[in-house]
């Protein structure tokens, strides 16, 4: 619509198809508005009438979703003015209508579309209809005054626009001349109105990409990158210790063992025995340290095996119920494992529990991890339990960590992390 704005192009604007594009855009909005208003009113009335028997609740929920097809048509209608409004809705990755509905209700653009549909139904389409009727319809009626005089008025008199009584042919020709003169300014006015109308639609239906949102999005991405880098560094340290220091310590232990066998009884043999035993204890501690940094079972076999390994190492008996569709993203598996391990350590040290249970499942695009015990309760994450940092790590993956531990127990730790399987479990 730049042809409307630039004064050197005013005449060119009238010679192009832009005036009729603007008129078509406003007319389609005026025709669609009553249909949209009727759909909203009927759906709302049916929902309210059936609400006492609970059948109206889905109808009231669908009232919000009526904005989706209307917004899709609006984005198509904007092409008449060569405006573009990209669909900002996220792609649904989970099958089923339930996943689609949950995602749509969580998106802010769905509520903007519903608000825009209500604004159009109650305010915008009447304005469009009045603008086209007065700005274009009135001049065209004046232009048709001579024809009306000849047909409707029988050549004697005719009422134009229900306001003026035309009683002579010169007066009818003057009305036609006035109407012709008003058409060009009217087309400019409708062009401006269509441009403003399209701007409102684009602002409400297009993607929001403000500086603040870009900054928040970049911060979120940088947090994820930091988590990935942290996990990669842990795996590198684990690999270097396993392949380097541990192997050398094993060789040293074997050397001390051989020297101990060859040494004659006496002080030297006793010293070699103590050194050999100490090397064995250091090797065991190093292996435990390597396992704590990043367990190899997690890398090789996934979260289910790693959780079972953590349960087997726990000082408190632990029941494990794990059902995953396959391997999950590495950062997600690592965060879930370390939360499980830290929770089981707290159970053994502080809860006084006799038994604990770990539940791991994946449903509706979310990994759900629960650790509960029958201990005394009263756990506080802020009291140095080690879960605070893990909670930050979970939040970096857009997840949540909640702890319920009333005095007297039981204690329930729940972690939810949105993710998709990266590798499906193959049937055996």
N, C-alpha and C positions, 0 to 999 in steps of 0.2 A: 504493500500500500504506500510505497514511497512516492508514487505518482500523485497522491493526495497532498503530501506534505510539502513538496518542493514547488515554490511559486512559479519558476520557469516552466514547469511541466503541467500547468493547470489545463491548458488546452489539449495537451497530449493525453491527459487522463480521460477527458471526455471522448477521445477518439479510440480508446482501448476498451477491452472487455471488463476492466476493473469496476465500473459503476454497476454493471449487471451482476458481477460476482458479489459485490456488497449487498445488492438488493436480494439476490438468491440466498445469501447467508442469513440475512435478517428474516426473510420470509420462511425459510425452513425452521428457524428457531421459533417463530411465531406459531407455526403449524404443529411443531413437536410439543410445545409447552402445555397445551390443554391435555394431550394424551398423557404426558408425564404427571401432571397434576391429578388426573383421574386415577392413574395407577397408584400413586402415593396415598391418595385419600381412601381408595377402596381397600388397599392392603392394610393401612392403619386401622380403618374401621373394623375390618374382619378380625384383625389381631386383637383389638381391644374387646370385641364382642366374645371371642372364644378364649380370652385369657383366663376366665374362672375355671375352665376345664383343661387348662394347660395346652390346648391345641393352638391357642393364639400366640404362644411364645415363639415358635418357629416362624410364624408370619411376621411378627414384629422384628425378629432378627433379619428376615429376608428384606424388610423395609430398607435396612442399611445397604444391603447388597444390590438394591435396585439402581444405586448410583453407578455400579460397574458397567452394565451395558450402555447406560446413557452416556457415561464418560467416554466409552469406546467410540460411540457414534459422534460425540462432540469432537474427538480428536480427528476423526475422518472429516468432519464438516469444516474444521480449520484449514484443511487443504484447499478449500475453495478460495481462501485468501492467501494461500501459499505460506501459511504459518505451520510450524511443526511443534508438536507436543509429544515427546517420547513417552511411551507407557512406562511409568516408574515401578510397576508391580514386579515383585520378585517371582522367579520361576518356582513352581511347586515341585519339590524333589521327592515327596512321599506320595504313594498311591492312595486313592480313596478320596471321597468328598469331604470327610472329616478333616483330613490334613489340609485340604484346600481352604476350607472355611476358617480353620484356626489361623492359618497364615494371613488370610485376607483381613480378618478382624484385628489382627495385631499390627497391620500396616497403617501408618498415619494417612497415606494417600487414599485409602478406602473411606475414611471419615471425611476427608476433604471433598471427595467425589460426592458423597452423600449430602454434604452441606451445599455443594454447588448445584446438585439436583434440586434441593429445596429452594435455593435462591432463584434458580431458573423458573421453577414451577410457580412461585409466589410473586416474583417481582420482574424478572428480566423479560419473559416472553410477552407480558402485557405492554411493556415499554417498547419492545420491538414492533409489535403489531400497531401500536399507536403511531410510532415514528413512520412506519411505511405508509400507513393510512393517511396521515396528515401531510407528511413531507413530499410524498410521491402521488398518493391517491388524489389529494386535493388539486394539484396542478393539472393532472390528467382529466379530472372532472371539468375543470374550467376549459381545457382545450376542447372537450367534447360538447361544449355549450351549444354551438350551432347545430350539431347533429341532434342533440336533445330537443332543440327548438323545432327542428323540422319533423321529428318523429313523435316524441312524447307530447310536445306542446302544440302540435298542429299548426306551427308557423305563427302562433299568436303570443304565447308566453310560456315560460318554464322556470321552475325554481331550481337554482344551482346551489349545491352543497346545503340544501334545506335552509339557506339563509337569505339569498338574494333572488329577487323576482326579476327575471329578464323578460322585458315586454317588447323588445325591438331587435331587428337584425344587427344594427350597428353595435348595440350593447352586447349582443351575443358574440360578435366578432372581437369586441374589446376584451371580453372574458377569455376567449381563446388566445388572444395575444398575451394577456397577463399570465395565463397558465403556461404558455410556451416559454415565457421569460423566467418563470419560477422553476422549471424543470432542472436547468443546469445547477443553480445553487442547491436545489434539493438533492441532486446526485452527489454533490460534494459533501453535504451534511450527512447523507446516509453512509458515504465512504468513511467519514470521521467516526460515526457511530459504530459502524461495523469493526473498525480498527480498535476502538475502545472495548467493544464487546469481546473481540477475539483476545485482546490483552488480558481481560479478566479470566477468560477460560484457560489461556495458557498458564497464567500465574497459579491457578488452583489445580489444574490437572497435570501440569508438567512436573518433571523431577525437581526437587529442591536441592540446590548445590551451592549453598552459601559458604562464605569463608569459614564460619564457625563449624559447619557440618563437615567441610573438607578437612579442617584441623582435627576434629574429633575422630573422623574416619582414619586419618593418617596416624594418629596416636594409637588407635586400636590395632592397626596393622603393625605398627612398630612394636607394640607389646607382644603380639604374636610372634614377630620375628625374633624378639629377645628370648621368648620362651623356647623357640626352635634352636636358637644359638646356644642357649644354656643346656638343653638336652644333648645337642651335638657335642658340646664340650665335656659333658659328663661321660658320654660314651667314649670320647677320645681318651680321657683320663683312665677310664676303666680298662680300655684296650691296652694302653701303654703299661699300666700296672700289671695287667694279666700277662702280657707277652714279654715284658721287660723285667721289672723288679721281682715279680713272683717267680719267674723261671730262674733267675739268678739265685734267689733265696732257696729254691728247691735244690739247685746244684750245690749251694753251700751246705745245706743240711745233709745231702748225700755224702759230700766230702768229709764233713765232720763225723758222720756215721762210720765211714770206712776207716778214718783215722782212729776212731774210738775202738774199732775191732782190732786194728793192728797194734795199738799201744799196749805195752806190758802193764800189769796191775801196778798201781801206785798213784801218786799225786797227779801225774800227767793224764792218766786215764780218767781220774775223777773230774779233772778240769774239762777234758774233752766231752765227758758225759753231760756235765752241766751245760756246756756250750751247745751240744747237740739238742738237748731238751729245750733250751731257750730259743734256739733257731726254729724248732718245731712249733713253739708257742707263737713266735713272731709270724711264722708262715700262716698259722691258723687265723691270727688277728688280721693279717693282710688279706686273706681270702674273704673274711667277713667284711672288711672295709670295701673291697672290690664289689662284693655283692650289694652293699648298701649304696654305693655310688650309682650303679646301674646294673641290676641283675641280668645275667646273660639269658636266663629263662624268659625274661620279658621280651628281649630282642628276638629270640629264636622261636618262641612258641606263643607269645601273645599274652593278653591280660588275664585270661582264665587260668592259665598255668601259673602265672606269676602270683595271682591272688591265692591260689591253692598252696604255693610254696611259702608265701607269707603266713598263711594259716598253720602250716606244718611247723614253722619256726616259732610260733607264738607259745608263750608259757601257759596261756589259758586255752582250754579246748575250744576250737572254733569249727562251726559248721559252715560250709560254703555251698551256696546255690547260685551257680553262674550259667547263664544261657545267652550267648552272643552269636550274632549271625556270621561273624568272621572277624578278621583283623580290623582294628580301628586306627585312625591316624596316630602316629608316634607320640606327639605331645599329649594327646588325650589319654593314651594308655599309660604313659609315664605319670601324669598327674593323678590318675585314678589309683595306680599302684602305690605311689608314695603316700597318698591320703589313707589308703587301707593299712599300710605298714605303720604309719604314725598313730592311727586310731587303735590298732591292736597293741602297740607299745603302751599307749595310755591306759588301755583296759587292764593290761597286766600290772602296771605300776600303781595306778591310782584308784581304780573302780572297786576293787574287792570282788569282782564278778567271778562266778563259777563257770560261766559259759558265755560264748559270744557267737554271733552269726554274721556272715558277710553275704549280701545278695547283690548280684551284678546282672543287669539286663539292659537290653536296648529296645526302645519302643518309641514310635512316632518321631523318629529322627533324633532321639536323645538317649545318651548313656545315663543310666540311673544306678548309682552305687549306694548301698545302705549298710552301715555297720551298727549293730545294736548288741547290748549286753544286759545282763541281769544284776548289775552292780548297784552301788549305793547312790549313784547320780550326783548332781551338783557340779558337774563339769563346767568350767568357764574357759572359753578359748582365749580370753584376754589374760589369763593367769599364767601364760608361758607354757601352754600345752604343746606348742609346735605346730598347731593347726592354722595359726594366723597367716603365716607365710604361704602355706599350702592353699588357703582360701584365696589369697591374692593370685596365686598361680592358676587356680581354677577360674577366677573372674577374668583373667587375661584371655581365656578361651571362651568367653561369653557364657561361662557356667556359674552355678550358684552352689554354695556350701552352707548348709543349715545344721544346727545342733540343738537337739531337744534333750535336756538332762535335768528334770526336776529333782529336788531333794528326795531321796529314797528310791530313785530310779523309776523305770529303766532309762537308759541313755540310747538315743538314736542319732546317728550322724548320717546325713543324706547329701549326696552330691549329684547334681544334674549338669551334664555338659552336652550341648547340641553338637552332633557329628553324624557322619555317614560312614558305613563300612567301606574300607578301601580294598578289601579282599574277602570274598565270600568263602564260607566253609565248604570244602568239597566233600561230597558224600563218600563214605568209605565202602 
